[in-house]
């Protein structure tokens, strides 16, 4: 019985290269457009929510049609819930498919 060789990512035959140069290929391999949207939101989180909110709220994951974020205090969780519509609109302005809703959990540091 012959073992299948592991599939190598496209462009991997050229030797080592920076992750930033091939992150698009990696993301496509991990989940396509949904993963790309998650990556864009995570990378530009402070731009989406502003520095004050970003200091207290962070994106955790995208599950189905929801962006799950963690707030470090219930007051910040409430603030994000109030701003959810505007935040989803800003995510859409990034040029990626925005989730349908934001789910907020409180995770104290």
N, C-alpha and C positions, 0 to 999 in steps of 0.2 A: 504494500500500500504506500502510495506517495503522499507526502505531506504538502499541503498547499503553502506556498511562500506568502509571507505577509505582504499585503498590498502597500506599495510605497506611494506617498503623496506626489502629485504632479510636480515636476521641477526638482524633485529631491536628488536626482542623479548628478546635479551640478555641484555637490558639496555643501558645506554648511553656509547658511545665510541667516540674516536677521529675521526674527519672528514677524516683525512689522511688515516685512516684504512679502510674507506669505500668509498673513492672518486671514485674508479673504478666502484662500483655499481651505484653510483649517476650519473656518466657520462654515463654509459650504458643506464640508464633510461631516460636521457635527449637527447640522439641522437646517441648512439652507437659509431662506429669508427670515424665518422667525429668529434664528440664532443671530443673524446679522442685525436685526432690529434690536435685540437684547444688547448686543455688543455696543451699538451706537448709543443707546440710552445709558448704559453703564459708563462709557467713556466720557459722555458729555453731560453727566448728571448735574454738575454744578451749573452748567449753562442753562439747563432746563429749569431748575428750581431756584437758582440764585445761591450765593454763598452762605447766607444766614440759615436757610432751610437745609442745605447740603451739610452743614456742620452738625445737624441733629437727625437727619433722615438719609438713609442710603437704600439704593435698589438692592434687592436680594435675588430675585429670579423672575422670569416670565413663565407663567403656567397657563397654557391654553390662551385665553383672551385677557388674562389679568397680569398686571405688573404688580408684584408683591414688593413692598418697601417696609423697612424697619425704622421706627422712630425711637429715640432714646427716652422719650417722656410722653405721657398721654396728651399733653397740650400740643406737642408737635404733631402727634398723630391726628388730632382734631384739625389742626391747621392744614395738613395735607388733604384731609377729606374735604374741607371747604374749597381748597384750590384744585381739586382733582380734574375738573373740566378744563380749566386753563392749562394745567400741566399736560394733559393729554393732547391739547391743541399745540402746545410747544413741541412735544415729541413728534407730532405729525409734521411740523415745520422743519424738522431735521431731515425730512425726505425719506423717512422709514415708515412702515406700517405701524401705527400706534395701537397698543392694546385697547380693548373696549372699556376697561375699568382699572382702577387702582385699588388694591387691597392693602390695608395698613395694619401692621402688627407692632406692638410695643416690645422692644428688647432693651432693657436697661443695660448700660455698660458694666 
